[in-house]
C-alpha cells in the first residue's frame, strides 16, 4: 500500500517536472527567429548629433523645468492657494531626498572606512548641515524650491557624468572605462560614480527591481536621467537598458527626436553612444521606462494644475 502511494507520488512529480520543461521550451520556440539586430535598422545618430547640443539641451530642459516650477509655486504662494496634491508630492520628494542623502552618505562611508577617525569631525559637520537644511526645507516657502532644486541637480549630475563616458568601447560582461562597458555595466558604473548609489548588475535585474518598487513610469512622464528598457524577444527577459536624455534640441533632421545614451553592441557605432528611440531597432524592441531618481515632472504638473483648494 505504502509502496504504491510512494510510486504514485514519484510518477506525479516526474509528470509535473517534464510538463514544466516542455512549457518553457515551447514558449521559447514560439519566438520568431528575426529578433537579432540588422544594420539597416540603425541610423548613425551618434555621428550626426552635435554633442554640445545634446549636453546643453539636457541642461536647458532641466533648468526650464525648475524655472517653471518656481514660477508656478510663487503664483500659488502669493495667491494663498493650498494645492493638496502638490503638498503630498513635495512631502514625498523631501522624504525621498532625505533617504537618498542617507544612502549616499552610507556608500561614501563604506568606501572610506579606513579613515574613520578623520571622518568623525566631518560627520558632525555633515549632520549639522543636514539639520540646517531640514529646518530650511520645512520653512513654508523654501520647502518647495529647495527640494525641487535638489531633485533637478541630482538628475543633472547623473546625466552629465553619463555623457562624459561617451566613446568608451563595448565589452560584454564588463563595467569599467578601462575594460569597456556592456549596457547594464555602463548604467551601474554611472550611478555608482556620480551618485554613490548601488544598482543591480544586469538590465533585467534593474527592471525587476523597479517593477517591485513600483517605479515603472508612463512614456509621457519620462525625464532626463530615467532609464529606458528593451527586450529583443517579447517572450524573454529585458536585454538592454539606456539612460533617457529627452528631446534633441540641435538643428537639422534630428531636432525634436527623443534620444538616449547607451552602451550599444550593434549598429554603425558601438560602445557608449547616443541613439534615438524611434530608430527601427530601438522602436521595435522598446519595452518600458523606469525611474530611480527623485521625480520632478509629476510635481510640475500638480503645480500647474487647476485642481486646487483654497
N, C-alpha and C positions, 0 to 999 in steps of 0.2 A: 504493500500500500504506500509506504513512505517512499520506496524507490520509484514508483510510478509518478508520485507527486513531484519528486525531485526532477525526474526526466521531463515532465511537462513544463516545469519552470525553465529548464535548460533550453528546450525547444522554443518556448515563447521568447526568451532572451535573444536567441540566435535569429529568430524571425524579425524582431524589432530592430536589432543591430543592422542586419542586411537591408531591411526596408529603408532605414535612415540613410545608409550609404548610397543606396540606389537613388533616393530622392535628391540628395546633394549633387550626385554626379549628373543626374538628368537635368537639374536646374542649370548647371554649368554648361552642359551641351546645348541647351536651348539658345544660348547667347550667339548672335551672329559672328561670323569669322572676320568681318572687316572693321573691327574696332581699333586696330593699330593706326597710329597717325600716318597720314600721307602728306608728302611735301606740298602738294597743291592746296592743302587745307590751311596753310600758313601764309601770312604776309610778313615782310621783313620790317615789322613795326619798330623794333629796336634800332634799326638803321635809319628809319625815316623820321622818328620823333626828334625834336630839339630837346636835348636833355635838360638844358636850362629852363625851358618852358615847362617841362614835367615837374621839376623841383619847385619853381615859383608858382606853378598852377596849384599844386597841393597846398603850399603855404598860404597862398591868397585865399583859397577855398576855405581853409580852416579859420583864417583871420576874419573873413567875411561872416562866417557863422557866429564867431564871437561878437563882432560888432552888431550884428542883427539882434543877438540875444540881449546885449547891454541896452540897446535902444528900446526893445520891447519891454524889458524889465523896468526901465526908467519910466516908461509910459504908465505901466501898471502901478508902480510905487507912487508916482506923482498924483495919479487919479484915486489913490486909496483903494484900489481894487485887489481883492483877495482871490487868486486863482487856486482852488483847492488841488486840482490835478498837478499844477506846476509845483506847488509846495511839496506834494508827495514825491514827485520825481526828483526834486532837488535834495530832499532829505535822503532819498536812496543814493543819490550821487555822492553826497557828503560822506555817507557811510561806506560806500564803495571806495572812495578815495582814501579814507582812513585805513581800510583793510589793505589797500594796495600799498600805502606807505609803510604799513607794518610788515607786509610781506617783503618789500624791497629792503627794509632795514634788516630783517631776518636773514635774507640772502647775503647781504653785504657782510653781516657778522660772521656767517659761516665761511665766507671767502677769506675773511681776515681774522680767523680765530686765534692765530699765533700772536697777535698783538693786543691781547685782552687789556693789559694794564694801560697802554697808551690810549685805548678807546674809552676808558671809563669816564674821563672828564668830558669827552665829546658826546658821550651817551647822555650825560646830564644836560649838556647844552642843547642837543637834539630834542630831548624830552621837553625842555623849557620852550623851545621854538614850536614844538607840536602843540603845547598848551596855549601858547600865544596865538598860533594860527587858529586853533579851535575856538578860542574866545572871539577872535576876529570874524571867523566864519559864521559863528552863531549870533553875531550882532546883526540886527534886522536886515539892513540893505546890502551889507557886504557878503552875506551868505551866498546869494545868487551869483554875483560876479566872480568872487574868488573861486568857488567850486567849479564853475563853468570854465573859467580861465585855466585852471589847473588841468581839467579834463582835455582841453584843446592842446595845452602844452605837452601833455603825455603823448597824444596822437602825433603831434608834430615831431617830437623827438624820435619816436619809433620809426615813422616813415622816412625821415631824413637819414637815419642810420641805415635802414634797409637799402635805400637808394645808393648809399656810399659803397655797398658791396657789389654794385653792378659790374659785370665783366669777369667775375670770378668763374672759372670753368665748372662744368657739371661733372660730378663724380658720384656714382651710385654708392649709397651706404656711408657717405662722408658728410661731415658737418663742421668744417673749419675753412678759413680762407687759404690756409697752407695746403690742405689736401683737396679742396674743392667742396661743392655742395650738391646734395640731392635736394628735392623740393622741400621736404619737411626739415631737413638739416639746416637749410637756409633760414626758414622761419624760426626754428628753435634757437639758432645762433643769434639772430637779430633781436629776438625777445630777451634772451638772456643778457646780451651785452649792452643793450640800450636801456632796458627797464629792470634788469636784475630779477627777472621772473623765470620760473620754470615752465616748460611746455612739454607735452608728450613728444616722443621721438618720431612717430610716423604720422602721415596725413590722416589715416583712418582713426588713429588714437586721438588726434586733435579734434576731429569731427565728433567722435563718440563722446569725448569729454564735454564739448559744447552742447551736444544734444541732451546729455544728462543734466547739465546745469541750466537748461532752457535758455541758451544763448544764441540759438539759431534765429536769424532775422529775415524779414522780407527784403527783396531786392531794392525796393524803394527806400528802405531805411539804411542802406549801406553808407558808410563814411570812410574817408581815407584812413587806413590802418586796420580796417576789418579784414577778415580772411575769406577767400573765395575757394570753394571746394569743387573738385571734379572727380567723376568716375568714368573710366573708359568702358567698362562693362556694366550695363544697367542692372545686371544680376549680381554684381560683385561689390567689393568694398570701395571706399574712397581711395583713389590712386594718385591724386595730385592736389597741391594747395599753393595758393599765392596770396600776395598782400594787395588789397584794393587801393587804388590811387585816385579814384574819381574820374571826372571827365577831362580829357586832354584840352588844354587851353591854347595851345600853339596854333599857328595858322596852317592852311593847307587842307588836304583831303582828310586828315586825321582829326581835325577840330571837332570837339564835342563827343568823340567816341570814348567809351569807358575803358580805362586801362588798368593794368595791374603789373606788379613786379614779381618774378618767379624764377626759380632755378629750373630751366627747361632742358629736357633730354632730347627733344626733337624739334625740327624746324630749321629755317635758314641760319639762325644763330642759336647756339645752345649756351648753357651756363646761366648766370643771373642776368636776365634781360627784361625789357618792357614788352608786354603783349597786350592785345586788345580782346575784350570779352566777346566781340562779335566776329572774330576770325572763325572761319568754318569749324575748325577742330575744337576750339575752346567753346564755341556756341553749342555744339552737339554733345560735348562731354560735361558742360557746366551742370552742377547739381544744386548746391545751396551756399548761402553765406552765413558766417558766424561772427559774433562779437566777443572779444575777450577784454577790450579796453572800455573805460567808462563811456557811457553813451552821451551824446550831445544833441543829435538830430531830433529825437522824440521830445526832448526838453524844449528845444526851439519851437517845435510845433505847438506845444502846450502854451508857451509864452505868447504865441501869435493867435491862439485860439479865441473864439468868441464865446466859448463855453465857460463863462466866469461868474463868480458870485461876489456881490458887494457885502 
